[in-house]
Amino acid sequence: MRLSERLRMVASMVHRCDTVADIGCDHAYLSVWLLREGIAGKALACDVRPGPLAKAEETIAFFHMQERARTILCDGLAGVRPGEAQVIVMAGMGGLLMTRLLADGAAVVAGAERLVLQPQSDPELVRRQVYAAGFRIEEEQCTFEDGKYYVAFAAVKDNAPEKREKPYEPWEYRYGRCLTAAKNEIYLAWLTAECEKKTAMVRNLLAADTPLAAERLPGAAEELAELAGVIRRMVD
C-alpha cells in the first residue's frame, strides 16, 4: 500500500499506540497503513460524510482489517469516547474547521497522548488551540507534492507546565517554531514563495491608489514585514 507524500509525512508523526482516531478519514488509507505497519493496534476511522465513509469501509475490507478498524459516522470527535484513542489525527481539512473540532471534542482531546495535525489553512488558529488544550508542539514537518506545500505538526500532553518552553511569540503561532529553528529547506522555499506573493500584493495596493487599497495596505505591509523577518531568521 502506497501513501501520498502528504499522508506519509502525517503517518511518520504517529507514534505506536493501542488506538488511533483518524478524523476526516476519507478513504481510510492512513488508518489501514498504520494498522498494516503495526504502528496502531486499532483504528477509528471517522468521517462526517456517508460517501467517504463507505469508501473507507471498502478499503478496510479489501485489506481484511475489519477486526481492527471501525468506521464511525460523526462530526469530528463526537463518536469517540474520552480515553478511547491515544493518538488523534486530523489531516487535510481547513484550520478553522480543525480548531472547532478540537474545541468541541475537548474531553476526547484531553484523554489523548498525542495529536498529529495537518491543517490546509489557518495554522495559527490550530497552534493556539493545541496550547489552549494543554499540549505542546514537539515536531513539525513540511513536504511538497503536486505543486503544493503541506505542513504538519505533532503535539504531546504538557504534563509539566512549570518546565514549559518559553511562550510562543505571535509570529511563531503563524509560522511555527520547529521548522523555522531547523531552517528546513522545503519550508523556507514555501515561505519565500509566500513572501513573493505578499510583495506583489503590497505593490498592487500601492499602485491602486483607492480608498479600499489604502485601508488594506497597512495590514498587508505588516504581514510582509513579519514574514520577511522569519525568512531572515532562517537564512542568517
ZIFENCOR-V925016 format. One record per pair of residues at least 12 apart in sequence whose ideal C-beta (glycine too) atoms are under 10 Angstrom apart, sorted by sequence separation. I is the first residue (numbers start at 1). GAP is how many residues later the second one is. D is the distance in Angstrom with one decimal. If there is no record, write none. Layout:
i-><I;I>
gap-><GAP;GAP>
d-><D;D>
This chain:
i-><10;22;31;45;57;59;76;90;117;140;141;165;175;179;204;205;30;31;32;43;56;57;77;88;102;117;127;139;140;141;204;205;20;31;45;57;76;88;115;139;140;202;205;206;20;28;30;31;45;56;90;102;115;138;139;140;201;202;205;206;14;29;55;56;137;138;139;175;201;204;205;17;28;43;54;76;88;123;137;138;139;203;11;16;22;25;27;28;53;99;115;117;137;138;202;7;11;14;20;21;25;26;28;52;53;54;98;135;136;137;175;201;202;10;14;20;25;27;45;53;88;98;99;109;115;117;135;136;138;201;16;19;20;21;22;23;24;25;26;52;53;76;88;98;109;112;114;134;135;136;137;199;202;7;8;11;16;17;18;19;20;21;22;23;24;25;43;76;95;97;98;113;115;133;135;136;198;201;202;7;10;11;14;16;17;18;19;20;21;22;23;24;26;42;50;78;82;85;88;95;96;97;98;99;102;106;110;112;116;118;130;134;135;136;153;198;201;202;6;10;15;16;17;18;19;20;21;22;23;24;28;32;45;46;47;48;49;76;77;82;83;84;85;88;93;95;97;98;99;102;109;110;114;130;131;133;134;136;151;153;154;4;8;14;15;16;17;19;20;21;22;23;24;26;27;28;31;35;42;43;44;45;46;47;48;75;76;77;80;82;83;86;87;88;89;90;91;93;94;95;96;97;98;99;100;109;110;114;116;118;130;133;134;136;151;153;198;199;3;4;7;11;14;17;26;27;29;33;42;43;44;45;46;47;48;75;76;78;79;81;82;85;86;87;88;89;90;91;92;93;94;95;96;99;103;106;109;127;129;130;153;198;2;3;12;25;26;27;28;29;32;36;41;42;43;44;45;46;47;48;76;77;78;80;81;82;83;84;85;86;87;88;89;90;91;92;93;94;95;98;99;102;106;126;131;134;138;197;198;1;11;24;25;27;28;31;32;35;40;42;43;44;46;47;48;76;77;80;82;83;84;85;86;87;88;89;90;91;92;93;94;95;97;98;99;101;102;105;106;120;123;127;130;136;137;151;195;198;199;3;26;27;28;31;36;40;46;47;75;76;77;79;80;82;83;85;87;88;89;90;91;95;96;97;99;100;103;123;126;136;194;195;198;199;3;25;26;27;28;29;32;33;35;44;46;48;75;77;78;81;82;95;96;99;102;103;120;123;194;197;198;1;2;3;25;27;28;32;46;48;74;77;80;94;95;98;99;102;119;120;137;1;27;28;31;32;36;46;47;76;77;80;94;95;98;118;119;136;195;26;27;32;35;44;46;99;102;118;119;131;151;194;195;22;25;29;31;34;35;46;95;117;118;119;142;1;25;28;34;44;77;117;118;137;140;151;192;195;1;32;44;90;116;117;118;131;140;142;150;151;191;194;195;28;31;32;44;116;117;131;140;141;142;149;191;194;31;115;116;117;140;141;149;31;46;115;116;137;139;140;151;191;192;31;44;114;115;128;137;138;139;140;142;149;150;191;28;44;114;115;127;137;140;141;149;42;43;46;114;115;131;140;142;144;148;149;188;192;28;42;46;112;113;114;130;141;142;143;144;187;188;191;192;25;43;44;46;112;113;124;140;142;143;149;40;41;112;127;128;141;142;144;149;25;40;43;109;111;113;124;127;128;141;142;144;188;22;25;40;110;124;126;127;140;142;143;187;188;39;109;124;125;127;142;19;20;22;23;40;48;124;125;127;142;174;185;22;123;124;127;180;183;184;19;21;23;123;124;175;180;183;23;24;122;123;124;174;175;181;182;183;23;34;48;123;174;180;181;183;23;175;176;180;21;23;34;46;171;175;179;21;23;170;171;174;175;23;1;21;31;92;171;172;175;21;30;91;171;175;21;1;19;30;91;1;23;30;90;171;21;22;89;19;21;25;19;20;21;22;23;24;25;26;89;18;19;20;21;22;23;24;25;26;18;19;20;21;22;23;24;25;26;87;88;17;18;19;20;21;22;23;24;17;18;19;20;21;22;24;16;17;23;15;16;15;14;24;13;14;24;14;23;13;24;11;13;23;10;23;10;11;10;7;9;10;23;7;21;6;7;23;6;30;21;4;21;20;19;20;22;23;17;17;20;17;15;15;14;13;15;13;14;13;12;13;11;13;10;9;10;10;9;7;6;6;13;13;12;13;13;12;10;12;9;8;9;10;9;8;7;9;6;8;5;6;7;4;5;6;13;15;5;6;10;12;13;14;4;5;9;11;13;15;4;6;9;10;12;13;5;6;7;9;6;10;5;7;4;6>
gap-><12;12;12;12;12;12;12;12;12;12;12;12;12;12;12;12;13;13;13;13;13;13;13;13;13;13;13;13;13;13;13;13;14;14;14;14;14;14;14;14;14;14;14;14;15;15;15;15;15;15;15;15;15;15;15;15;15;15;15;15;16;16;16;16;16;16;16;16;16;16;16;17;17;17;17;17;17;17;17;17;17;17;18;18;18;18;18;18;18;18;18;18;18;18;18;19;19;19;19;19;19;19;19;19;19;19;19;19;19;19;19;19;19;20;20;20;20;20;20;20;20;20;20;20;20;20;20;20;20;20;21;21;21;21;21;21;21;21;21;21;21;21;21;21;21;21;21;21;21;21;21;21;21;22;22;22;22;22;22;22;22;22;22;22;22;22;22;22;22;22;22;22;22;22;22;22;22;22;22;23;23;23;23;23;23;23;23;23;23;23;23;23;23;23;23;23;23;23;23;23;23;23;23;23;23;23;23;23;23;23;23;23;23;23;23;23;23;23;24;24;24;24;24;24;24;24;24;24;24;24;24;24;24;24;24;24;24;24;24;24;24;24;24;24;24;24;24;24;24;24;24;24;24;24;24;24;24;24;24;24;24;25;25;25;25;25;25;25;25;25;25;25;25;25;25;25;25;25;25;25;25;25;25;25;25;25;25;25;25;25;25;25;25;25;25;25;25;25;25;25;25;25;25;25;25;25;25;25;25;25;25;25;25;25;25;25;25;25;26;26;26;26;26;26;26;26;26;26;26;26;26;26;26;26;26;26;26;26;26;26;26;26;26;26;26;26;26;26;26;26;26;26;26;26;26;26;26;26;26;26;26;26;27;27;27;27;27;27;27;27;27;27;27;27;27;27;27;27;27;27;27;27;27;27;27;27;27;27;27;27;27;27;27;27;27;27;27;27;27;27;27;27;27;27;27;27;27;27;27;28;28;28;28;28;28;28;28;28;28;28;28;28;28;28;28;28;28;28;28;28;28;28;28;28;28;28;28;28;28;28;28;28;28;28;28;28;28;28;28;28;28;28;28;28;28;28;28;28;28;29;29;29;29;29;29;29;29;29;29;29;29;29;29;29;29;29;29;29;29;29;29;29;29;29;29;29;29;29;29;29;29;29;29;29;30;30;30;30;30;30;30;30;30;30;30;30;30;30;30;30;30;30;30;30;30;30;30;30;30;30;30;31;31;31;31;31;31;31;31;31;31;31;31;31;31;31;31;31;31;31;31;32;32;32;32;32;32;32;32;32;32;32;32;32;32;32;32;32;32;33;33;33;33;33;33;33;33;33;33;33;33;33;33;34;34;34;34;34;34;34;34;34;34;34;34;35;35;35;35;35;35;35;35;35;35;35;35;35;36;36;36;36;36;36;36;36;36;36;36;36;36;36;36;37;37;37;37;37;37;37;37;37;37;37;37;37;38;38;38;38;38;38;38;39;39;39;39;39;39;39;39;39;39;40;40;40;40;40;40;40;40;40;40;40;40;40;41;41;41;41;41;41;41;41;41;42;42;42;42;42;42;42;42;42;42;42;42;42;43;43;43;43;43;43;43;43;43;43;43;43;43;43;43;44;44;44;44;44;44;44;44;44;44;44;45;45;45;45;45;45;45;45;45;46;46;46;46;46;46;46;46;46;46;46;46;46;47;47;47;47;47;47;47;47;47;47;47;47;48;48;48;48;48;48;49;49;49;49;49;49;49;49;49;49;49;49;50;50;50;50;50;50;50;51;51;51;51;51;51;51;51;52;52;52;52;52;52;52;52;52;52;53;53;53;53;53;53;53;53;54;54;54;54;55;55;55;55;55;55;55;56;56;56;56;56;56;57;58;58;58;58;58;58;58;59;59;59;59;59;60;61;61;61;61;62;62;62;62;62;63;63;63;64;64;64;65;65;65;65;65;65;65;65;65;66;66;66;66;66;66;66;66;66;67;67;67;67;67;67;67;67;67;67;67;68;68;68;68;68;68;68;68;69;69;69;69;69;69;69;70;70;70;71;71;72;73;73;74;74;74;75;75;76;77;78;78;78;79;79;80;80;81;82;82;82;82;84;84;85;85;85;86;86;87;88;91;92;93;94;94;94;95;96;96;97;98;99;100;101;101;102;102;103;104;104;105;105;106;107;107;108;109;111;112;114;125;126;127;127;128;129;131;131;132;133;133;133;134;135;136;136;137;137;138;138;138;139;139;139;139;139;140;140;140;140;140;140;141;141;141;141;141;141;142;142;142;142;142;142;143;143;143;143;144;144;145;145;146;146>
d-><9.7;7.8;3.9;8.3;8.9;9.8;9.9;7.6;9.3;7.1;7.6;8.3;8.5;9.1;10.0;4.6;8.6;8.0;8.5;9.9;8.3;9.9;9.1;9.6;7.8;7.2;9.8;8.7;4.4;8.4;9.9;9.6;5.7;4.6;8.6;5.4;8.2;8.4;9.7;6.5;7.8;9.5;9.7;9.6;8.6;7.7;8.7;9.4;7.0;5.3;9.9;8.2;6.4;8.4;4.4;10.0;8.7;7.1;5.9;9.1;8.4;9.9;9.9;9.8;5.0;6.1;8.4;7.0;9.5;9.3;8.3;8.8;4.4;8.4;8.6;9.5;8.2;9.6;7.1;6.7;8.9;10.0;9.5;9.5;9.0;8.4;9.2;9.7;5.3;9.8;8.1;9.9;4.8;5.4;5.2;9.7;6.1;9.5;7.7;9.7;8.5;8.9;8.5;9.8;8.0;9.7;6.4;9.5;6.1;8.4;9.5;5.5;5.6;6.5;5.9;4.1;4.0;9.4;9.6;5.5;7.2;8.8;8.3;9.1;6.0;9.0;4.0;6.4;9.8;9.5;9.7;6.6;8.7;9.8;6.0;8.5;9.7;5.9;6.6;9.9;9.5;8.4;6.6;5.1;9.0;9.3;8.5;9.6;6.3;8.2;9.9;9.7;8.8;6.4;9.4;5.9;7.7;7.4;7.5;6.6;7.6;7.8;6.7;9.0;7.2;5.1;7.7;8.8;8.8;8.6;8.7;9.5;8.9;8.3;5.9;4.5;6.7;8.8;5.5;5.3;9.9;6.3;9.4;5.6;5.5;4.7;4.5;5.3;4.5;5.1;5.1;6.0;8.8;9.6;6.3;8.8;9.0;7.2;9.4;9.9;8.7;9.2;9.2;7.3;9.7;9.6;7.1;8.6;9.0;9.0;7.9;6.6;5.8;9.6;6.7;8.9;7.9;9.6;9.9;9.8;7.5;7.5;7.2;6.5;7.1;7.2;8.6;6.6;8.0;7.6;8.6;8.8;5.8;9.2;7.7;9.9;8.2;7.6;6.3;9.4;9.0;7.5;9.7;4.9;9.5;3.7;9.2;8.1;10.0;7.4;5.2;7.1;9.0;9.8;8.3;9.2;5.4;9.6;9.2;9.4;9.4;8.2;8.6;5.7;9.4;8.6;8.9;6.5;9.4;6.4;8.8;9.2;9.1;9.8;6.6;8.4;7.4;8.8;8.9;6.6;7.8;7.0;7.5;8.0;7.3;9.5;3.4;8.0;7.1;4.5;8.1;8.5;6.6;9.2;9.1;7.7;7.4;8.4;6.7;7.0;7.3;9.1;9.3;9.5;9.2;8.6;9.5;9.9;10.0;9.7;4.7;9.1;8.8;9.0;7.1;7.2;6.0;6.2;6.2;9.7;7.5;7.8;7.1;9.9;4.9;9.5;9.6;10.0;5.2;4.5;5.7;4.8;4.6;6.9;6.6;7.5;8.0;7.3;9.7;9.0;5.3;7.8;6.1;6.8;7.4;7.9;7.6;7.3;6.4;7.0;5.4;4.9;5.3;4.5;6.2;9.3;7.9;7.4;9.9;10.0;8.5;4.4;9.1;7.0;9.6;7.2;8.9;9.7;7.5;8.7;5.7;6.7;7.0;7.1;7.4;8.1;7.1;7.9;8.0;4.8;9.4;7.0;6.9;9.5;7.3;8.8;8.9;7.4;6.0;4.7;4.7;5.2;4.6;5.3;3.9;8.8;6.3;4.9;3.0;7.9;5.5;4.9;6.7;8.1;8.0;7.9;9.5;9.5;9.5;7.2;7.5;8.4;7.5;4.6;3.5;8.1;6.3;7.9;8.3;7.5;9.3;5.9;5.5;9.4;7.4;5.8;2.8;5.0;6.9;3.9;9.1;9.1;6.8;7.7;7.3;7.7;7.2;8.4;6.4;9.0;6.6;5.7;9.9;5.3;9.5;9.4;7.4;9.7;9.8;9.2;6.4;8.7;9.6;6.8;9.4;7.1;9.8;9.5;9.3;9.7;7.3;5.7;7.8;7.4;7.7;9.2;8.8;9.9;7.7;5.4;8.8;9.5;9.7;4.3;8.4;9.6;6.6;8.4;8.3;7.8;8.8;7.6;6.2;9.8;7.8;8.8;8.2;9.6;9.5;6.8;9.6;7.1;6.1;8.6;5.6;9.3;7.0;9.7;8.6;6.4;8.4;9.2;5.4;9.5;7.5;8.8;9.2;8.4;8.7;8.3;9.0;5.0;8.9;4.6;8.9;8.1;8.0;7.9;9.6;9.7;8.6;6.6;8.9;10.0;5.3;7.9;4.7;5.1;7.5;9.7;9.7;4.3;9.0;9.5;4.8;7.9;9.2;6.4;9.5;9.5;8.7;5.7;5.3;5.8;9.9;9.9;9.7;8.4;9.8;8.8;7.1;9.3;9.6;9.0;9.9;6.3;7.8;9.7;5.1;9.4;9.6;5.7;5.3;9.5;5.8;9.6;9.5;7.1;8.4;9.3;9.5;6.4;6.1;8.7;9.2;9.8;8.0;10.0;6.3;6.8;9.1;9.5;3.8;8.9;9.0;6.3;9.8;9.2;9.5;7.6;9.4;6.5;8.0;9.5;9.9;9.3;9.3;8.8;9.1;9.2;5.9;8.6;6.7;5.9;10.0;8.7;5.1;9.9;9.5;7.1;6.5;9.8;6.1;8.7;9.3;6.8;9.5;7.9;7.7;7.1;7.6;8.5;5.8;7.1;9.4;9.3;5.7;8.5;5.0;7.2;3.8;7.6;7.7;9.6;9.7;6.8;8.1;7.5;6.2;4.5;7.9;6.3;6.4;9.0;7.1;6.3;4.5;8.4;7.0;7.7;9.6;8.8;9.8;7.6;9.1;5.5;6.9;6.0;7.1;7.9;7.2;6.8;9.3;9.8;3.9;9.3;9.0;9.9;5.5;9.1;8.5;8.1;5.6;5.6;9.3;9.1;9.5;9.4;7.3;8.8;9.9;9.5;6.7;7.8;9.8;8.1;9.0;6.5;9.7;9.9;7.0;7.3;9.3;9.4;9.8;9.4;9.7;9.5;5.7;9.8;8.0;4.7;9.6;7.8;9.2;9.7;7.5;7.9;5.7;8.9;4.2;7.4;8.8;7.6;8.8;9.5;9.8;9.6;9.8;8.4;4.9;10.0;8.9;9.1;7.6;5.2;8.9;9.0;7.2;8.6;9.4;9.2;8.2;8.1;8.9;9.9;7.9;7.3;8.9;9.6;9.3;8.5;9.6;6.7;9.6;9.8;9.8;9.5;9.6;10.0;4.6;9.8;7.3;9.7;8.9;9.3;9.9;8.1;4.5;9.0;6.0;8.6;8.1;9.5;8.7;8.9;7.1;8.4;8.4;9.1;4.8;9.6;8.0;9.5;8.1;9.4;7.5;7.5;8.5;8.9;7.6;5.9;8.8;9.5;7.1;8.5;6.2;8.6;9.2;6.3;9.8;9.3;5.7;9.8;9.9;8.5;10.0;5.4;5.0;8.7;7.0;9.5;8.1;8.4;8.3;9.5;8.1;9.2;9.0;8.6;8.8;7.0;8.9;9.5;5.1;6.7;8.9;5.9;9.5;10.0;9.7;9.1;7.1;7.0;7.2;9.4;9.4;9.9;9.0;7.3;9.2;9.5;9.6;3.7;8.6;6.1;6.2;8.9;9.3;6.5;8.7;10.0;9.0;9.6;9.4;4.7;7.4;7.2;8.6;6.5;6.1;9.2;7.1;8.5;6.1;4.5;4.9;5.2;4.7;7.0;9.7;9.9;9.1;9.7;7.8;5.9;7.6;7.6;6.9;8.5;8.4;6.4;4.1;9.1;9.9;6.2;9.0;8.3;5.1;9.2;4.6;8.3;8.6;9.0;6.7;5.6;8.6;9.3;9.8;8.6;6.4;8.7;8.6;8.3;8.7;9.9;6.6;6.5;9.4;9.4;9.4;4.8;9.9;9.1;8.6;8.3;7.1;9.3;7.5;8.4;9.6;7.4;9.7;7.6;9.9;7.8;9.7;9.8;9.2;9.7;9.7;9.3;7.3;8.7;7.4;8.3;5.9;7.5;8.4;8.8;9.6;5.5;4.7;9.3;9.1;8.6;8.8;6.0;9.8;8.7;5.3;7.5;8.8;7.1;9.9;9.7;6.0;9.4;9.0;6.5;7.1;8.5;9.9;5.1;9.9;7.9;9.4;4.7;7.9;9.8;8.9;6.2;9.4;5.0;9.5;9.6;9.3;7.5;5.5;6.2;8.2;4.0;8.9;8.7;8.9;7.8;8.1;6.3;8.4;6.7;9.9;4.3;9.0;8.5;8.4;8.9;5.3;9.4;9.9;9.9;9.9;9.6;5.6;4.8;9.3;7.8;9.8;9.5;8.1>
